[in-house]
């Protein structure tokens, strides 16, 4: 009788050890590789000079779109992040444009009409182009206070790709005859 209890405890301990090992191998992140979590967004700073169309296409190759803006809190977080990720860059592309209807702006990556438009001084000037760019101002601490300005889409600038936040986790599937890893998007 004592041997049966001892074997049952050993089997239970082994099962619990495997379960703990499997759960400790679960890695969770909101952003894909190379993207940085900034507030509720996953952003990738790209220090390559491209026109708006090429920048948008580049972001799509990364499973993302150009940056869009939702509110002032988000813009403040982006301003801080840009000081380290794209330091000293005065202008960068966003996904905002009026390519479909002059003077009405949409975020290309979401398809939503732009409700939050923090214009730079002297903007908007629709005759300057159809695409929205974040433009910063120099201060003693570098570039900051990014605001929106309208530019010709064929101009060249650096840009930020935005990936929609996803909960990604790696889970271990235990089978008696195999060890497999699967990536699950929750």
Secondary structure, DSSP 8 states (H G I E B T S, - for coil): -HHHHHHHHHHHHHHHHHHHHHHHT--EESS-TT-EEETTEEEEEEEEEE-HHHHHHHHHHTT-EE-----HHHHHHHHHHHHHHSTT--EEEEEEE-SSSTT--EETTT--B-----B-TT---GGG-SEEEEEEEEETTEEEEEEEEEE-TTS-EEEEEEE----EEEEEEEETTEEEEEEEE-
